């Protein structure tokens, strides 16, 4: 009877402290996926602790710190206790003289059902992606939450359904993602990324969507994932038309300088509206004008 009761207690303990699903975002950056239950994750300081030998030919003790604060745990391994979204941080291990031996940044990624906390949804989505032409270059932007401090931790761009693209970032902050279906390079600036698919052919019909994933990180080591899927043809929006006045009765315009060429292959349809002086909606006349409108296409050879 006593053995039976002990078995139940052990089983409950094992269920309560499961190892979370984990994966590596970048070297020395470990992501732990949590669902609100109690869990723990072991961190390893050195692959071969025997390498840490003191001057007296004796093994030295290993000390741990979390975010620069000394921890009570000692030894080559460290147990990270996880509860809700707590447990993330910069874990470092040191020798007896204080020398840094290794470090692991632990990021916490909550269950997808949890409310997003770092970015703000605008126009029913978190990421807004646009392109000025069909060259393969596009832009994605987002809005940071006003009361939370966040930064981009990782960027991934690939063609669906290929999810095995290898992504990396260089010292200048240039992200590259390569696979058999695309070769993307992305540049980050605060709340926007500019990407280019170097294998994209603007004269061929797209057969695979682009998937852009942005991982953002809070100051409390909370990681959130946001993504957007699209064809370039779905997000293309030409720049403003360049208009010039020839004389009092004649005006002329040209294609936006950023538009794809030849214009015969990428024609645009122009909309003209004649407005009276002092109009109240001149900032956005094409959307607000209710009068007669003329539509025609211009093909430039």
C-alpha positions in Angstrom: 0.0 0.0 0.0 2.8 2.4 0.8 4.6 1.6 -2.4 1.3 2.3 -4.4 1.0 5.7 -2.7 4.6 6.6 -3.4 4.2 5.7 -7.1 1.2 8.1 -7.3 3.2 10.9 -5.8 6.1 10.4 -8.2 3.8 10.3 -11.2 2.1 13.6 -10.2 5.5 15.2 -9.7 6.7 14.1 -13.2 3.6 15.4 -14.8 3.8 18.7 -13.0 7.3 19.4 -14.2 7.4 18.5 -17.9 10.2 19.6 -20.1 8.8 22.2 -22.5 9.2 22.1 -26.2 12.3 24.0 -27.1 14.3 25.0 -30.2 17.3 27.2 -31.1 16.5 30.6 -32.6 20.1 31.7 -33.1 23.4 30.4 -31.5 23.1 30.6 -27.7 19.5 31.7 -27.9 17.0 29.0 -26.7 13.3 29.3 -27.1 11.0 27.5 -24.6 7.3 27.1 -25.5 5.1 27.2 -22.5 1.4 26.7 -21.9 1.0 27.9 -18.4 1.8 24.7 -16.6 4.9 24.2 -14.3 8.0 23.0 -16.2 11.7 23.1 -16.1 14.6 23.1 -18.6 18.2 22.1 -18.0 21.0 24.3 -19.3 24.4 22.9 -19.9 27.5 25.1 -19.3 30.2 23.0 -20.9 30.1 19.9 -23.1 33.1 18.4 -21.2 33.3 19.9 -17.7 36.6 18.0 -17.3 38.2 20.7 -19.4 37.8 23.1 -16.4 40.9 22.2 -14.4 42.5 24.6 -11.9 46.2 25.3 -11.5 46.4 22.6 -8.9 45.1 20.1 -11.4 41.8 19.9 -9.7 38.3 20.6 -11.1 36.9 24.0 -10.4 33.3 24.7 -9.3 31.0 26.3 -11.8 28.8 29.3 -10.7 25.7 30.6 -12.4 24.2 34.1 -12.9 20.8 35.2 -14.2 20.8 38.7 -15.8 24.0 39.4 -13.8 22.7 38.2 -10.5 24.3 35.3 -8.6 22.3 32.2 -8.4 22.4 29.5 -5.7 22.7 26.6 -8.1 26.2 25.2 -8.8 27.6 22.7 -11.2 27.8 22.1 -15.0 23.9 22.1 -15.4 21.3 24.6 -14.3 17.6 23.9 -13.9 15.4 26.8 -15.2 12.1 26.9 -13.4 9.2 27.9 -15.7 5.8 29.2 -14.4 3.4 31.0 -16.8 5.6 33.3 -18.8 8.4 33.6 -16.2 11.8 32.1 -16.4 13.4 33.9 -19.4 16.7 35.7 -19.0 20.4 35.7 -19.8 22.0 32.8 -18.0 25.8 32.8 -17.7 28.1 30.3 -16.1 31.5 31.2 -14.6 34.6 29.7 -13.2 35.7 30.3 -9.6 37.8 33.3 -10.6 34.7 34.9 -12.3 35.7 34.2 -15.9 32.8 33.7 -18.3 32.6 30.1 -19.6 29.3 30.1 -21.6 26.0 31.9 -21.8 22.4 31.0 -22.9 19.7 33.5 -23.5 16.3 31.9 -22.7 13.2 33.3 -24.4 9.7 32.4 -23.4 7.1 31.8 -26.2 3.5 31.5 -24.9 0.8 29.4 -26.3 -0.8 30.8 -29.4 -4.1 31.2 -27.6 -2.6 33.9 -25.4 -3.3 37.5 -26.1 -0.6 39.3 -28.0 1.2 41.9 -26.0 4.0 43.5 -28.0 2.5 44.6 -31.3 -0.8 46.3 -32.0 -3.3 45.0 -34.5 -4.2 47.6 -37.2 -6.7 47.0 -40.1 -7.4 43.5 -38.7 -3.7 42.4 -38.9 -0.4 42.9 -37.2 1.9 43.1 -40.3 1.1 45.2 -43.3 3.1 44.4 -46.5 3.3 46.4 -49.7 5.4 46.5 -52.9 6.0 49.4 -55.2 6.5 47.2 -58.3 7.0 43.6 -59.5 10.8 43.5 -59.0 10.6 41.2 -56.0 11.2 43.9 -53.4 8.6 44.5 -50.7 8.1 46.2 -47.4 6.4 45.0 -44.2 5.6 47.3 -41.2 4.0 47.0 -37.8 3.0 49.1 -34.8 4.7 48.7 -31.4 2.5 48.7 -28.3 2.8 52.1 -26.7 3.3 50.8 -23.2 5.7 48.0 -24.0 9.4 48.1 -25.1 10.1 45.6 -27.9 12.7 44.8 -30.5 13.0 42.4 -33.4 14.8 39.1 -32.5 14.5 37.2 -35.8 13.3 37.6 -39.4 12.4 34.8 -41.7 11.2 35.1 -45.4 10.5 32.1 -47.6 8.2 30.7 -50.3 5.4 28.5 -49.1 5.4 25.5 -48.6 9.1 25.4 -48.1 9.7 26.0 -44.4 13.3 24.8 -44.3 14.9 28.1 -45.4 18.2 28.8 -43.6 18.2 32.3 -42.1 21.1 34.3 -40.6 22.1 37.8 -39.8 25.5 39.5 -40.4 27.3 42.1 -38.4 25.7 44.9 -40.4 22.2 43.7 -39.5 21.4 42.2 -43.0 19.2 39.2 -42.8 19.4 36.4 -45.5 17.1 33.4 -46.0 18.1 30.9 -48.6 16.3 27.7 -49.9 15.6 26.1 -53.2 12.5 28.3 -53.8 13.9 31.7 -53.0 16.9 33.8 -51.8 15.7 36.6 -49.6 17.7 39.5 -48.1 16.0 41.8 -45.6 17.0 45.1 -43.9 15.5 46.2 -40.6 14.7 49.7 -39.4 12.7 50.1 -36.2 9.1 49.1 -37.2 9.7 48.1 -40.8 11.7 45.6 -42.9 12.7 45.9 -46.6 13.1 42.6 -48.3 14.1 41.4 -51.8 13.6 38.0 -53.3 16.7 37.7 -55.6 15.3 34.7 -57.4 12.0 36.3 -58.3 11.2 36.7 -62.0 8.8 39.7 -62.6 7.7 38.3 -66.0 6.5 34.9 -64.7 3.4 34.1 -62.8 4.0 33.4 -59.2 3.2 29.8 -58.2 4.2 30.0 -54.5 3.2 32.6 -51.9 5.8 34.5 -49.8 5.7 34.0 -46.1 7.3 36.6 -43.8 7.7 35.9 -40.1 8.9 38.5 -37.6 9.8 37.4 -34.1 9.7 40.2 -31.6 11.1 40.3 -28.1 10.0 42.2 -25.0 12.3 43.5 -22.2 11.1 40.6 -20.1 12.4 37.9 -22.6 8.9 37.2 -23.9 9.0 36.1 -27.6 6.0 36.6 -30.0 5.7 35.4 -33.6 3.8 37.4 -36.3 3.6 36.3 -40.0 2.0 37.3 -43.2 1.5 35.4 -46.5 0.9 36.9 -49.9 1.7 36.9 -53.6 3.6 40.0 -54.7 0.7 40.7 -57.2 -1.6 41.1 -54.2 0.3 43.8 -52.4 1.6 45.9 -55.3 0.7 49.6 -54.9 2.3 52.1 -57.3 3.8 55.3 -56.1 2.2 58.6 -56.8 2.0 59.8 -60.4 4.4 62.6 -61.3 2.2 65.5 -62.7 3.5 68.7 -64.4 1.6 71.6 -65.8 2.4 72.4 -69.4 0.3 75.6 -69.6 -3.0 76.9 -68.2 -5.1 74.3 -70.1 -2.7 71.3 -70.4 -1.1 69.0 -67.9 1.0 65.9 -68.4 2.0 63.0 -66.2 4.3 60.0 -66.3 4.6 56.6 -64.7 6.1 56.6 -61.2 9.9 56.3 -61.4 9.8 53.2 -59.2 7.3 51.4 -61.5 8.4 48.2 -63.4 9.3 48.4 -67.0 8.7 48.0 -69.9 5.4 49.9 -69.4 3.8 47.9 -72.2 4.2 44.7 -70.1 3.2 46.5 -66.8 0.5 49.0 -67.9 -1.2 51.2 -65.4 -4.8 52.6 -65.6 -5.1 56.3 -64.7 -8.1 57.9 -63.1 -8.7 61.7 -63.6 -11.0 63.9 -61.6 -11.7 67.6 -62.2 -12.1 69.5 -58.9 -13.2 73.0 -58.1 -11.1 75.4 -56.2 -11.4 75.3 -52.5 -12.5 71.7 -52.3 -12.6 70.2 -48.9 -11.5 66.7 -49.9 -8.4 67.5 -52.1 -6.1 65.5 -49.8 -7.7 62.3 -51.2 -9.7 63.3 -54.2 -9.8 59.9 -55.9 -11.6 58.3 -52.9 -13.9 61.2 -52.1 -14.8 62.8 -55.4 -18.4 62.0 -56.5 -18.5 63.7 -59.8 -17.8 62.4 -63.3 -14.7 60.3 -63.6 -12.9 59.2 -66.7 -10.9 55.9 -66.8 -8.4 55.1 -69.5 -5.2 53.1 -70.0 -1.9 54.4 -71.2 0.6 52.1 -72.8 4.1 53.4 -73.2 6.3 51.6 -75.6 
